[in-house]
Amino acid sequence: MDDVNEQVEYCANLAVEMSEAMSFGVLDFSEASVETLERMADEVADYFDDMTPEQREKSAQYFGCYILEVARRNHGGQYYWHEERDQPVLVVGEPNYRIAILTWDKAQGRLSGDPAESLTFFYRGFSKKVREAQPGDDVLFV
């Protein structure tokens, strides 16, 4: 897959498959489903230290891409590849304003067991900023 859009959607769908395998129900890409993802992260955190580095990285990518895809489906925007952080970024509101979100690092922190890295709180902050954006705003959520 060469296209960042395809990569994000593919990984987001793997998070959906993971939710079904874990019996968490269906992740439907609604904003409310981020709470389900949070509960999944809480369970994964219990065995995160036992995972290989590759499994940890993939899990963070799946969870992060799910959040990106929820954001895109609910707020629009365009995916780009953030070279410095080597991960996808969603940019919403161009050209009037620019609200962007990177998610892999946040997902990694939450999956490692840090409750301060709340995926729900993070997503809600991003979503609120998009809804309240003013012309000229330029914000990056990391």
N, C-alpha and C positions, 0 to 999 in steps of 0.2 A: 504494500500500500504506500503509494507516494504522496497522496493527498492528506494533509493534516485533518481535514474534515472527516475523511473516511477512517483515519486512525482513531480519532476521538470517539466517533460513533461506535466503532468496533469495540474499543475498550469499555465504553459505557455499557454496551450490551453484555459484555462479559461480567460486569458488576450485577446486571439483572439476573443472569444465569446463576451467579454466586448466591444471590438472595434466595432464589428458588431452591437451590441445593441446601442452603442453611435453614430452610423452612421459615423464612422471614416474610414470605408472601411476595407479591409482585411489586417491583419498583416500576412506577408508571410515568416517570419523568415530570411529575407534578412537584411543585415547591414543597408540599407536605411530605413527599416521599424522602426528602433529605433527612427527616427525623428517623425514618426506617433505616436509612444508610448509617446514621449515627449509632443506632442500636446494633447494627451489624459490626461496626467498627469496634464497639465495646466488647463484643464477643471475640473478634479476631485478635484484639489486644491481649487476651488471655493466653494465646499461644504464639504471639508475634516473635518472641525471643527464640522460639524453637524453629522458626522458618529459616530457610536459606536466604542469603542476601538477595538472590534473584527473585525468590517468592515475595519477599518484603517489597522490593521495588515494583514488581508487577501488581501486587495488591494496591499499593499507593497509586499507581497509574490508573487502575480500574476505578477505584473510588474517586480519584480526582477527575477523571474523564466523565464519570457519571454526573458529578456536580457541574462541570462545564456544560454538558449537554442539557441538564435541567435549566441552567442559566440561558443558554441559547434558545431553547424552545419556548421559554417564558418571556424573554426580553429581546430576542433577535441578536444581531451582532455577527461578527466575522472572526474566524479562527486564524491565528498566525502562529508561526513557530518563534518562540523567544530563544534566541541563540545563546544569550548569557546563561540562562537557567536550564537550557536544553529540555524544554517542555512546551506544550501548547499554551497559548494565552487567548482568551476570548475578549474581544474589544467591542463594546456596545456604544451606540449613539453617534458614531462619526457621520457627518463632519461637525455637527452642532456641539457635541461634547464627547468626551472619551472616558468611559469607565471600563477598566480592564480587570481581569481576574486570572490569577495563576493558582492552581489547586494542588499540585502533586506534593509540594512540601508540607502543606497543611494536612493533607491526608496521611502522609508519612508520620507526622507528629501525633496525630490522633490514633493511628493504628499502633503506634509504639506504646500507647497507654496513657498519654497525657490528656486528661480531661479538659485542660485549659485550651486545647486545640480543637474546640467544638466546631464540627462541620456545620451544624445547624445555625449556630450564632454567626459564623463566618458567612454562610450563604445569605442569611437574613440581612446582614449588614450591607453586602453587595447589592442585593435586590432593592433594599430601601434607598440606597444611593442612586441606583438607576432610576427609580420612580421619581425621585426628587431632584434629578440632575438639572442643572442650569447651563445655558450656553457658556462655553468656555471652560467648564469643569474638566479636569484631567486627573483621574485618580486610578491608582493601581492597587488592587487588593492582593496581598501575598500571604 
